[in-house]
């Protein structure tokens, strides 16, 4: 009986430590920078999103009439 109580206590403590460490999914940070290849005023995010991959970014959007490219840091 004494051994099984120790085993149960050790398992319970192990599970508590595992969940207390916050082992959840980690999100990647996104970096943004103005496009160097987009010309003119940015009014259409779709056209901005087409230019940004040519600069090594994963996407882009219009912000304050400028094309802003985004990528994972």
Long-range contacts (C-beta under 8 A, 24 or more apart in sequence): 28-72, 28-73, 29-72, 29-73, 30-70, 30-71, 30-72, 30-73, 31-70, 31-71, 31-72, 31-73, 32-68, 32-69, 32-70, 33-57, 33-68, 33-69, 34-66, 34-67, 34-68, 34-69, 35-60, 35-66, 35-67, 35-68, 35-69, 38-66, 38-67, 41-65, 42-66, 42-67
